[in-house]
Amino acid sequence: MTDSLGIAVDDFSFPIATTPRHFVKTAARIFDVEGWYSPFIVTGRHLVQRAMTGDWGWDKPVSPELAKEFFEWASSIKHLSHHYVPRCWNLPSTIGCIPELHIFSDAGKDAYGAVA
């Protein structure tokens, strides 16, 4: 057993999302308060935004291409349980080191983020 943080992903099945309501319902099932999986989650949120462009409604079907793209993303949610982030920084190689704070940020056309 390692000292690491992970996300618990229950096996869940979902109907093929064909409306923005289904997209939001599926994407909202991921609870990541620390933001470790933000790069993955932002992809799902971007797909939700694409479902809500133009002449849309909560129960209006999206294009088959977008539904397929969302299904592929949602099908990969189960793989999050295989990713861990080491928690312990107080290792023999780090004892006596001076802590430093590094801040990174980046922005693109579709999303932005920052981490400290």
Secondary structure, DSSP 4 states (H G I P E B T S, - for coil): --SEEE--------PPP-SHHHHHHHHTT---TT-TTHHHHHHHHHHHHHHTSSS--TTSPPPHHHHHHHHHHHHTGGGGGG-EEE-----TTTTTPPP----EEEE-SS-EEEE-
